[in-house]
Amino acid sequence: MMAETHTKSEVSTTTVTTTPTYAAPQKSSGISLCLQYFKTGPGIVKLVELFLGILCMACAAPAWTRGTHWFLFVVVTAFVSTSIWCFIYLLNLKSAINLPIDWLLTELLNTAITTLLYLIAVIVQFCSIVLEPQRNIAAGVFGVFNMIAYAIGSFYLYRDWKDSHPHSSFSGSVLKRNP
């Protein structure tokens, strides 16, 4: 007796779906406390940005040179805007306020511009070290770390924006050469 063996080949399909780094809670009718955002990567980056901003302000104040004035202006402006975004996420205002705003794109532009301004401010801060060099160097170093944190935040926001807007890529025929 001969035994016959039959083999079945199974074809499996896998579907890879990408989800944003932070999925906002379901639509609600009002303001609610949302602490889950600060347990995600972008939320932790925002808290690091705030902490490093406080260190930058502490090291650079009072401003004795024009370069340090510019550095403090950028640091304080970034700190205030990041604080506002933290409150927007903390109180879940994105779903409570019904305005035709692309919140993700607005935050992405804000964070990217802040990253660029930090780059300029850090360069100016390092070039204007005259009085109390240790304190100004420390402010510049913390500014570099904060610029890196804002760049990471911009990356997270860009990735989330691309995931939520798949049809707005620049891969269309606009960039191709016409023969």
Secondary structure, DSSP 8 states (H G I E B T S, - for coil): --------------------SS------SS-----GGGGSHHHHHHHHHHHHHHHHHHHH-S--SHHHHHHHHHHHHHHHHHHHHHHHHHTTHHHHS-----HHHHHHHHHHHHHHHHHHHHHHHHHT--SSHHHHHHHHHHHHHHHHHHHHHHHHHHHHHHHH-GGG-S-STTSS---
